[in-house]
Amino acid sequence: MNHRHSLLLLLPLLLAVFSVFPPSVRAQGEIPPSVVVDLTDSDIGQLEKGEWLIEFYAPWCAACHRFKGFYDLAAFMVFDHDPSIQLAKVNVDDNPGLSSQFFAFRLPAFYHIKDGQVREARIRLDTPQGAIDYLKRQEWKNSKVWDNLFSPFSTFGHFMNRIGRSAKYIVDHREDIKRGALYVGVAWLAYIAFAKVAEVISLVKVAIPVAAVEVDEPKKTK
């Protein structure tokens, strides 16, 4: 029953896709399987040029999961309207550098970028038309541009990217880091113990001749 209900919900979306694209385009197979670009932490450089709408999401985010179909459909429609506008998404679990760089802590989070100018985007989540209208009607012009000092493309933004990636590295390699720290700790303890033993041995070596001299001196005075 649930499976049949899901199919009925997807049917309007499929009909909308086929109504948006001309029959000739559909016949030629020019519609890509997905026009939503998957971004990673290393893709920040390409965002400074052109126009982008970026969604930050997580697999465990229920609202993100519900919006996924709408976002994919919006990407198809925007692609048909203006292929130069790119819709993208970022998995915050896999790419903490970008999420830290954009301060994307409330999910789903949307940001609009045009020629390096970043704006936080307010998108309706109950329909694909929200993202479409935001781009077609240029509603992003009503939002304030981020200050250059705190822009994701500023020195501070790149610093936040490094912080996020470093944190992920520590989390992903925590067992190796713990093991490495244990090895370093054992090595230091061994070094300290060896140094103490060497110190004691040197003191004993010095003390033995001194004691021998003290024993021989009374004999010489008699």
C-alpha positions as a Markdown table, in Angstrom:
| # | Residue | x | y | z |
|---|---|---|---|---|
| 1 | Met | 0.0 | 0.0 | 0.0 |
| 2 | Asn | 2.8 | 2.4 | 0.9 |
| 3 | His | 4.6 | 1.6 | -2.4 |
| 4 | Arg | 1.5 | 2.3 | -4.4 |
| 5 | His | 0.9 | 5.5 | -2.5 |
| 6 | Ser | 4.5 | 6.6 | -3.3 |
| 7 | Leu | 4.0 | 6.0 | -7.0 |
| 8 | Leu | 0.9 | 8.1 | -7.0 |
| 9 | Leu | 2.7 | 10.9 | -5.4 |
| 10 | Leu | 5.5 | 10.7 | -8.0 |
| 11 | Leu | 3.1 | 10.6 | -11.0 |
| 12 | Pro | 2.5 | 14.4 | -11.0 |
| 13 | Leu | 6.2 | 15.1 | -10.9 |
| 14 | Leu | 6.9 | 12.9 | -13.8 |
| 15 | Leu | 4.1 | 14.4 | -15.8 |
| 16 | Ala | 5.4 | 17.9 | -15.0 |
| 17 | Val | 8.9 | 16.9 | -16.3 |
| 18 | Phe | 7.5 | 15.6 | -19.6 |
| 19 | Ser | 5.3 | 18.7 | -20.0 |
| 20 | Val | 8.3 | 21.1 | -19.5 |
| 21 | Phe | 10.6 | 19.6 | -22.1 |
| 22 | Pro | 9.7 | 19.7 | -25.8 |
| 23 | Pro | 8.9 | 16.3 | -27.5 |
| 24 | Ser | 12.0 | 16.7 | -29.8 |
| 25 | Val | 14.3 | 17.0 | -26.8 |
| 26 | Arg | 12.8 | 14.1 | -25.0 |
| 27 | Ala | 13.0 | 11.9 | -28.2 |
| 28 | Gln | 16.7 | 12.8 | -28.6 |
| 29 | Gly | 17.5 | 11.8 | -25.1 |
| 30 | Glu | 19.1 | 15.2 | -24.3 |
| 31 | Ile | 17.7 | 15.3 | -20.8 |
| 32 | Pro | 20.5 | 14.2 | -18.4 |
| 33 | Pro | 19.7 | 11.8 | -15.6 |
| 34 | Ser | 20.3 | 14.6 | -13.1 |
| 35 | Val | 21.3 | 18.2 | -13.7 |
| 36 | Val | 21.9 | 18.9 | -10.0 |
| 37 | Val | 25.7 | 19.2 | -9.5 |
| 38 | Asp | 27.2 | 17.3 | -6.5 |
| 39 | Leu | 29.8 | 19.6 | -4.9 |
| 40 | Thr | 32.7 | 18.7 | -2.7 |
| 41 | Asp | 35.1 | 20.6 | -0.4 |
| 42 | Ser | 37.6 | 21.0 | -3.2 |
| 43 | Asp | 35.1 | 22.6 | -5.6 |
| 44 | Ile | 35.0 | 26.0 | -4.0 |
| 45 | Gly | 37.0 | 27.6 | -6.8 |
| 46 | Gln | 34.4 | 27.0 | -9.5 |
| 47 | Leu | 31.7 | 28.7 | -7.5 |
| 48 | Glu | 33.2 | 32.2 | -7.9 |
| 49 | Lys | 32.1 | 32.3 | -11.6 |
| 50 | Gly | 28.6 | 32.1 | -13.0 |
| 51 | Glu | 25.2 | 31.7 | -11.2 |
| 52 | Trp | 24.6 | 29.0 | -8.6 |
| 53 | Leu | 21.8 | 27.9 | -6.3 |
| 54 | Ile | 23.3 | 25.5 | -3.7 |
| 55 | Glu | 21.4 | 23.3 | -1.2 |
| 56 | Phe | 23.2 | 22.0 | 1.8 |
| 57 | Tyr | 21.6 | 18.8 | 3.0 |
| 58 | Ala | 22.3 | 15.6 | 5.0 |
| 59 | Pro | 21.0 | 12.1 | 4.6 |
| 60 | Trp | 19.5 | 12.1 | 8.1 |
| 61 | Cys | 17.6 | 15.4 | 7.5 |
| 62 | Ala | 13.9 | 14.5 | 7.0 |
| 63 | Ala | 13.1 | 17.9 | 5.4 |
| 64 | Cys | 16.0 | 17.5 | 3.0 |
| 65 | His | 14.7 | 14.1 | 2.0 |
| 66 | Arg | 11.2 | 15.4 | 1.3 |
| 67 | Phe | 12.5 | 18.3 | -0.8 |
| 68 | Lys | 14.9 | 16.1 | -2.9 |
| 69 | Gly | 12.3 | 15.3 | -5.6 |
| 70 | Phe | 11.2 | 18.9 | -5.8 |
| 71 | Tyr | 14.8 | 20.1 | -6.1 |
| 72 | Asp | 15.5 | 17.7 | -8.9 |
| 73 | Leu | 12.4 | 18.7 | -10.8 |
| 74 | Ala | 13.3 | 22.4 | -10.3 |
| 75 | Ala | 16.7 | 21.8 | -11.7 |
| 76 | Phe | 15.2 | 20.3 | -14.9 |
| 77 | Met | 13.0 | 23.3 | -15.4 |
| 78 | Val | 15.7 | 25.8 | -14.7 |
| 79 | Phe | 18.0 | 24.0 | -17.0 |
| 80 | Asp | 15.4 | 24.3 | -19.8 |
| 81 | His | 14.9 | 28.0 | -19.0 |
| 82 | Asp | 18.6 | 28.9 | -18.7 |
| 83 | Pro | 21.3 | 26.2 | -18.8 |
| 84 | Ser | 23.9 | 28.7 | -17.5 |
| 85 | Ile | 22.2 | 28.7 | -14.1 |
| 86 | Gln | 23.5 | 25.7 | -12.1 |
| 87 | Leu | 21.7 | 24.0 | -9.2 |
| 88 | Ala | 24.0 | 22.1 | -6.9 |
| 89 | Lys | 23.9 | 20.3 | -3.6 |
| 90 | Val | 26.4 | 19.6 | -0.8 |
| 91 | Asn | 26.3 | 16.7 | 1.6 |
| 92 | Val | 27.4 | 18.3 | 4.9 |
| 93 | Asp | 28.4 | 14.9 | 6.4 |
| 94 | Asp | 30.9 | 14.3 | 3.6 |
| 95 | Asn | 32.0 | 17.9 | 3.0 |
| 96 | Pro | 32.3 | 19.8 | 6.3 |
| 97 | Gly | 34.7 | 22.2 | 4.7 |
| 98 | Leu | 32.1 | 23.8 | 2.4 |
| 99 | Ser | 29.4 | 23.7 | 5.1 |
| 100 | Ser | 31.7 | 25.5 | 7.5 |
| 101 | Gln | 32.7 | 27.9 | 4.8 |
| 102 | Phe | 29.0 | 28.9 | 4.2 |
| 103 | Phe | 28.0 | 28.5 | 7.9 |
| 104 | Ala | 25.4 | 26.0 | 6.8 |
| 105 | Phe | 24.3 | 24.7 | 10.2 |
| 106 | Arg | 20.5 | 24.7 | 9.7 |
| 107 | Leu | 19.3 | 22.2 | 7.1 |
| 108 | Pro | 18.3 | 22.4 | 4.4 |
| 109 | Ala | 20.2 | 25.6 | 3.8 |
| 110 | Phe | 20.3 | 27.4 | 0.5 |
| 111 | Tyr | 22.7 | 30.0 | -0.9 |
| 112 | His | 22.6 | 31.9 | -4.2 |
| 113 | Ile | 25.9 | 32.9 | -5.8 |
| 114 | Lys | 26.3 | 35.2 | -8.8 |
| 115 | Asp | 29.7 | 36.4 | -10.0 |
| 116 | Gly | 31.2 | 35.8 | -6.6 |
| 117 | Gln | 28.4 | 37.6 | -4.6 |
| 118 | Val | 26.8 | 35.3 | -2.0 |
| 119 | Arg | 23.3 | 35.6 | -0.6 |
| 120 | Glu | 21.3 | 33.4 | 1.7 |
| 121 | Ala | 18.3 | 32.1 | -0.2 |
| 122 | Arg | 14.8 | 31.6 | 1.2 |
| 123 | Ile | 13.2 | 28.8 | -0.7 |
| 124 | Arg | 9.8 | 27.2 | -0.3 |
| 125 | Leu | 10.1 | 23.5 | 0.5 |
| 126 | Asp | 6.6 | 22.4 | -0.4 |
| 127 | Thr | 6.8 | 22.8 | -4.2 |
| 128 | Pro | 9.5 | 22.9 | -6.9 |
| 129 | Gln | 8.1 | 26.2 | -8.0 |
| 130 | Gly | 9.8 | 27.9 | -5.0 |
| 131 | Ala | 13.3 | 27.4 | -6.4 |
| 132 | Ile | 12.1 | 28.1 | -10.0 |
| 133 | Asp | 10.5 | 31.4 | -9.1 |
| 134 | Tyr | 13.5 | 32.4 | -7.0 |
| 135 | Leu | 15.8 | 32.2 | -10.0 |
| 136 | Lys | 13.4 | 33.2 | -12.9 |
| 137 | Arg | 12.1 | 36.2 | -11.1 |
| 138 | Gln | 15.5 | 37.0 | -9.7 |
| 139 | Glu | 14.1 | 37.2 | -6.1 |
| 140 | Trp | 17.7 | 36.9 | -4.9 |
| 141 | Lys | 18.1 | 40.6 | -5.6 |
| 142 | Asn | 15.9 | 41.3 | -2.5 |
| 143 | Ser | 18.5 | 39.6 | -0.3 |
| 144 | Lys | 21.6 | 41.3 | 1.1 |
| 145 | Val | 25.0 | 40.4 | -0.3 |
| 146 | Trp | 27.4 | 38.9 | 2.3 |
| 147 | Asp | 30.1 | 41.1 | 3.5 |
| 148 | Asn | 33.4 | 40.5 | 1.8 |
| 149 | Leu | 35.1 | 39.9 | 5.1 |
| 150 | Phe | 32.9 | 36.9 | 5.9 |
| 151 | Ser | 32.3 | 35.8 | 2.4 |
| 152 | Pro | 33.0 | 32.1 | 1.7 |
| 153 | Phe | 35.6 | 33.3 | -0.9 |
| 154 | Ser | 37.5 | 35.5 | 1.6 |
| 155 | Thr | 40.5 | 34.5 | 3.6 |
| 156 | Phe | 38.3 | 33.9 | 6.6 |
| 157 | Gly | 36.1 | 31.6 | 4.5 |
| 158 | His | 39.0 | 29.5 | 3.3 |
| 159 | Phe | 40.2 | 29.3 | 6.9 |
| 160 | Met | 36.8 | 27.9 | 8.0 |
| 161 | Asn | 37.0 | 25.4 | 5.1 |
| 162 | Arg | 40.3 | 24.2 | 6.5 |
| 163 | Ile | 38.9 | 24.0 | 10.0 |
| 164 | Gly | 35.9 | 21.9 | 8.9 |
| 165 | Arg | 38.1 | 19.5 | 6.9 |
| 166 | Ser | 40.6 | 19.1 | 9.7 |
| 167 | Ala | 37.7 | 18.3 | 12.1 |
| 168 | Lys | 36.5 | 15.6 | 9.7 |
| 169 | Tyr | 40.0 | 14.2 | 9.4 |
| 170 | Ile | 40.3 | 13.9 | 13.2 |
| 171 | Val | 36.9 | 12.2 | 13.5 |
| 172 | Asp | 37.5 | 9.8 | 10.6 |
| 173 | His | 41.0 | 8.9 | 11.8 |
| 174 | Arg | 40.4 | 9.1 | 15.5 |
| 175 | Glu | 41.4 | 5.5 | 16.0 |
| 176 | Asp | 44.7 | 6.0 | 14.1 |
| 177 | Ile | 45.3 | 9.2 | 16.1 |
| 178 | Lys | 44.6 | 7.4 | 19.4 |
| 179 | Arg | 47.0 | 4.6 | 18.3 |
| 180 | Gly | 49.6 | 7.1 | 17.2 |
| 181 | Ala | 49.3 | 9.0 | 20.5 |
| 182 | Leu | 49.6 | 5.8 | 22.4 |
| 183 | Tyr | 52.8 | 4.9 | 20.5 |
| 184 | Val | 54.2 | 8.4 | 21.1 |
| 185 | Gly | 53.3 | 8.2 | 24.8 |
| 186 | Val | 55.0 | 4.8 | 25.2 |
| 187 | Ala | 58.1 | 6.0 | 23.4 |
| 188 | Trp | 58.3 | 9.0 | 25.7 |
| 189 | Leu | 57.9 | 6.9 | 28.8 |
| 190 | Ala | 60.6 | 4.5 | 27.5 |
| 191 | Tyr | 62.8 | 7.5 | 26.8 |
| 192 | Ile | 62.2 | 8.9 | 30.3 |
| 193 | Ala | 62.8 | 5.5 | 31.9 |
| 194 | Phe | 66.0 | 5.0 | 29.9 |
| 195 | Ala | 67.2 | 8.5 | 30.9 |
| 196 | Lys | 66.6 | 7.9 | 34.6 |
| 197 | Val | 68.4 | 4.5 | 34.4 |
| 198 | Ala | 71.3 | 6.1 | 32.6 |
| 199 | Glu | 71.4 | 8.9 | 35.3 |
| 200 | Val | 71.5 | 6.3 | 38.1 |
| 201 | Ile | 74.2 | 4.3 | 36.4 |
| 202 | Ser | 76.3 | 7.4 | 35.9 |
| 203 | Leu | 75.9 | 8.3 | 39.6 |
| 204 | Val | 76.9 | 4.8 | 40.7 |
| 205 | Lys | 80.0 | 5.0 | 38.5 |
| 206 | Val | 81.0 | 8.2 | 40.1 |
| 207 | Ala | 80.1 | 7.0 | 43.7 |
| 208 | Ile | 82.2 | 3.8 | 43.5 |
| 209 | Pro | 85.6 | 5.4 | 43.0 |
| 210 | Val | 84.9 | 8.0 | 45.7 |
| 211 | Ala | 84.0 | 5.3 | 48.2 |
| 212 | Ala | 87.2 | 3.4 | 47.3 |
| 213 | Val | 89.3 | 6.5 | 47.9 |
| 214 | Glu | 87.6 | 7.1 | 51.3 |
| 215 | Val | 88.4 | 3.5 | 52.4 |
| 216 | Asp | 92.1 | 3.7 | 51.3 |
| 217 | Glu | 92.8 | 7.1 | 53.0 |
| 218 | Pro | 92.8 | 5.8 | 56.6 |
| 219 | Lys | 95.2 | 3.1 | 55.8 |
| 220 | Lys | 97.7 | 5.6 | 54.4 |
| 221 | Thr | 97.6 | 7.7 | 57.6 |
| 222 | Lys | 98.6 | 4.8 | 59.9 |
